[in-house]
Amino acid sequence: MGISLLRGRDFDEHDRPDSTQVAIVSQAFAKQYLSGQDPIGQRFPLGDRALFTIIGVAADVHIAALDTDPPPMVYNSMFQVESGASGRTAFDSAQPE
């Protein structure tokens, strides 16, 4: 997708449906949910899916407009999940609406 990987690793051939579920998160995700912690290796549930282990941190991407803060993003390997769509994380319930 052309998004720069800032830390950690990219998805590879070892990330299969039968291996540990992994994710790459955006800088905004790491800052909002894991501020002050090293995101690499942290685990979190995503919706009703299994626990995901963070393997990388990607640069933020402006989705709606350049004058708004980029939203927290979670990227999954297309070889591990049926859909690339991301649901709510356990972090969402801990954050004020």
Buried (B, 14 or more C-beta within 10 A) or exposed (E): EEEEBBBBEEBEEEBEEEEBBBBBBBBBBBBBBBEEEEBBEBBBBBEEBEEBBBBBBBEBBEEEEEEEEBBBBBBBBEEBBEEEEBEEBEBEEEEEE
